Amino acid sequence: MIQPRNALSATARAFLDEPRMCVMATINRDGTPQLVVMWYEVVGGLVILNTTRGLVKERNLRRDPRMAVCVEDGMRYITLSGRAEILEDRALQETEVNRMARRYRGPEQGANHWQGIAHQDRLSIHMPIERIQGRGFD
């Protein structure tokens, strides 16, 4: 299944809405892939992630914004790719992180997740979906 931007089927959208981890891929300076497991959320045609400033993925994205995330369940998977936008809006980050924390940790534990990381220098990563590839979905 290869589809254009925002063409997620209802089945694929439901799969992505479950609290699964994604593997985020960026491109190292030498052209090799850099992979990291992360929380994510898909809102409309946008993949949302949040990270600590200064990590390899940030350096890679500032140099080359191409990236992808893959979410799998055995042989079923969806890979979303596009170009990252890095945002530094703290209010937006707080909203996004708390929403993701409720998704991954539950309503009670996730409600105030931001308070535990607010002292960190963080960044939002937004990736408009340019390409969708998957297996095991209609």
N, C-alpha and C positions, 0 to 999 in steps of 0.2 A: 504494500500500500504506500504510494507516494502521492501526496495531495498538496495543493497550494495552501498558502497562508489562511489560517482561521477555518480550515475545512475539516475540523475534527468531527467524527461521527459521534452520536450520542453514547455509544458503547465506549469509544476511546475517551471521551470527556469524563464519563463516570469512572473509568479506570484511573485517569489522572487526578480525579478529585479525591481518591482514597489516600490515606496518609502513608504513602510509600516514599522512600528516599529516591533521589535521582543521582546519577553519576554525571557530573558536569565536566565537559572537556574544553580546554583552551589550548592554544598553540604556544609552545615554548620557543624561545629565540632561535634554537637550532632546528625548528620545524617539527620536533617530536610532540606527541600529545601529552598534556598534563591533565590528569584525571583526579577528581575529588568527589566524595560522597557528601551530599548536602540536602537540607530541607529545601522545598520549593513550593510554589503555588502557581497555578495557571489561572489567570483572570482575563476572560475574553481571549484575545489573540496575543497575550503577553505572559511570558514566564518571569516570575519574581523570585529573587534570591537575596540573601543578605550575608555579608561577610565582614571580617575584621580587616581594617586597612593594613597594607604592607605585605600581604601574602603574595605568593607566586601568581595566583590567578588574577589578582588585580594588575600586577605588572604586565602579565601577558595580554590582558584585555585592553590596557591603555596603549600598548604597542600595536595590537591587532585585535579588533573587537569581535572577530568571528569566534563563535562558540556553539556548543550543542549540549543538550541534556538528554540522557536516556533513562527511562523508567521501565523496569522489567518485572515480570512475574514468570519465571521459568523461561519457556520459549516464546511467551507473549511479551512484546515490548513496543514502546513508542519512543522514537528519537525526534526531538524538536531542535531545529537549528536556526540561527540568525546572527545578528550583530548586537552586541551588548551596548547598553547605555548605562553609565555609572552615575548614580545620583547620590548627593550628599545631604539631602533634606532630612534632618533628624526627626521631625514630626512625622513625616511619611514613613521613615524607618520604624519608628515606634509602633505605628498602626500596623504595618506589614508584619513585623516580627511577632507582635502579640497575636495577630490573626493566625500566623503559621504555628505559633506555640500552642494555641488552643487546638489546632488541627492535629498536631503530633503528640501533645502531652495531655490533652483533655481540657475541658473548660475551667476546672479549678486550678490545676497546676500551671496551665498556660496563660491564664488571665494576666498575670503580672510578670511574665518572663522578661520583658524589657528592663524592669527594675534591676535585675541581676546582671545585665550586660550594658546598661546605659553609660557606665564609666568608660567603656571601650570606644575606640575610634573606629566607627563602622561605616559601611557603604552599602547602598542598595544596588543590585544589578537587575536591570530590566532588559529582557530580550524579546523584541517583537518577533513572533514566529514567522519565518520565511519559508520553511520547509518542514514537512511532516513525513516521517517514514515509520512504518510499523509492521508488525506481524501478529496475526491472531485476532484481528479486528475487522469489522465490515467497512 
